[in-house]
């Protein structure tokens, strides 16, 4: 599936369909300059038939980095978490609690340690 297009009048590179950061982090696009583009000869070329060659001046490699919008906000894996520590636990000795958060298709582990004691 090709998500990109080149406007035949302006040469601007644009999107045919939205991209999803959870599915795709980046895309490499190889553009080939040619004088014979008005005949439509290139309209049905297999895009996999052009490979990158740094010494070919008619080729340009474009790397598109896909940013994320918060369409899949983070969710905790449980509604309630409980944690406790003993009185003699030292700061930085061990995590107080480890939590898991899901965002889109990714699972993240969060750790909450004690940095310093509260006088009391």
Secondary structure, DSSP 8 states (H G I E B T S, - for coil): ---EEE-TTT--EEESS---TTT-SEEEEEEE--S--TTSTTTT--GGG----TT-TTEEEEEEE----SSS--EESSS-------TT--TTSSEEEEEEEEETTEEEEEEEE--S----
